[in-house]
Amino acid sequence: MYGEGNWIDYQLIDKKVIKGELRIENKNLYRLELSLKNPSLISDELLNLKIRKGNGDLLKNLDFSAFNIGDPSDLRIDLDETVDFDEKLIYELKVKKGGNTKIKVALMNGKPMWKLFYKNSFSLKRGVKLANQKLINLLTNGWTILLIPI
């Protein structure tokens, strides 16, 4: 994320609407974090973040106070439902109520910096199948397996 050529910058929200898209590349997205900054902790405006699915369905509508944003900090957004692979999310962040905000959004390569969190999906059936495949691979490659009764 912070490799060569990736520079972090900040964009002032100030009466602008920050819109964009996120492409979900794995299964079971359950949480997002957006990097924000409240310089000197002086802003206390009411902000709004809307996240919609690609089909327009509202996934999250979050009102929050700039007073709760650090210098810097991450805004954590827990989703009520998981989002699956190859789905698009559309976000919109704006000042809902207040004056001359100093809140800034972290940018990387010119785009807001999001962190995406995914749940691991594991089932017993899948685990047994994977263990059997590993065992078969070991046996077919000439490994000897010693079974010890307990």
Secondary structure, DSSP 8 states (H G I E B T S, - for coil): ---TT--EEEEE-TT-EEEEEEE--SS-EEEEEEEEE-GGG----EEEEEEEETTS-EEEEEEEEGGG--SSEEEEEEEEEEE-TT-EEEEEEEEEE-SS---EEEEETTEE-EEEEE-----HHHHHHHHHHHHHHHHHTT--------
